[in-house]
Every structure is written in structure tokens, then in C-alpha cells.
Amino acid sequence: MADPFWLTWWIWLAAALALAILEVALPGFIFLGFAIGAAITGLLLVIPGFVPSLSFLLLIFAVLSLVAWLILRRMFARPHGQVKTFEHDIND
């Protein structure tokens, strides 16, 4: 019997690639966290004998995506209290 499609590792990696491309089109580090979570989930499915249920697999994906998003936010955030100001207008 064939495995369900959510246990296929390359589908998770393809979804990670699609989410990364979506991040390029709509920047904001939202989809990049999901892309990292999907990529790591896909890599976990490559491990022989690792056959989780759908609910556990989605939990792994959600936790990994949240951790990736928090790390990205910490890495690329402005220093606390700093506000971006513009000195010149684009039309000047």
C-alpha cells in the first residue's frame, strides 16, 4: 500500500520552494517562516522509519514554522525603540 501524499518528502520540499517564491513576491518574513518549516518537515520525512500521523506531522510543521519565524524576527528586527525616518523625499 502506498503512503499518503502528506508523507511524501518531496511534496513538502516543493511546498517549501513555492512558499519561498511567494516570499520573494510578497516580502515580510511571513511566508519564509512557513517555507523553512516545510523544508525541515520534508527533510525529517527522509529519515527511514519516520512515519507520523497527519496531526503529528502538522504539529511538527507548525512548531518548526513558528520557531523559524521567531528566529527571523529576532535576526532582522530593528533595535528596540528605533524608528525609521526619511530625510529626503523621492521626488526631490
PEBELGI-V792724 format. One record per pair of residues at least 6 apart in sequence whose C-alpha atoms are under 8 Angstrom apart, sorted by the first residue. I is the first residue (numbers start at 1). J is the second residue. D is the distance in Angstrom with one decimal. If there is no record, write none. Layout:
# PEBELGI-V792724
I/J/D + I/J/D
This chain:
# PEBELGI-V792724
5/11/7.6 + 6/12/7.7 + 6/54/7.2 + 7/45/6.7 + 7/51/7.2 + 7/52/8.0 + 8/42/7.7 + 8/45/7.2 + 9/41/7.8 + 9/42/4.5 + 9/43/6.7 + 9/44/7.9 + 9/45/5.3 + 9/46/6.1 + 10/42/6.6 + 11/42/7.5 + 12/38/5.5 + 12/39/6.3 + 12/41/6.8 + 12/42/4.8 + 13/38/6.5 + 13/39/5.1 + 13/42/5.5 + 13/43/7.8 + 15/35/7.2 + 15/38/6.7 + 15/39/8.0 + 16/34/7.3 + 16/35/4.2 + 16/36/6.7 + 16/37/7.7 + 16/38/5.1 + 16/39/5.3 + 17/35/6.8 + 18/35/7.8 + 19/31/5.7 + 19/32/6.7 + 19/34/6.9 + 19/35/5.1 + 20/31/6.6 + 20/32/5.6 + 20/35/5.6 + 22/31/6.8 + 23/29/6.9 + 23/30/7.2 + 23/31/5.2 + 23/32/5.8 + 29/69/7.2 + 29/72/7.1 + 29/73/7.7 + 30/69/7.1 + 32/69/7.5 + 33/65/5.0 + 33/66/6.9 + 33/67/7.9 + 33/68/5.1 + 33/69/4.5 + 33/72/7.5 + 34/65/4.9 + 34/66/7.9 + 34/68/7.8 + 34/69/7.7 + 35/65/7.5 + 36/64/7.6 + 36/65/6.4 + 36/68/6.5 + 37/61/5.4 + 37/62/7.2 + 37/63/7.8 + 37/64/4.7 + 37/65/4.2 + 37/66/7.9 + 37/68/6.8 + 38/61/6.1 + 38/65/7.4 + 40/64/7.5 + 41/57/7.7 + 41/60/7.0 + 41/61/6.0 + 41/64/7.9 + 44/50/7.6 + 45/51/7.4
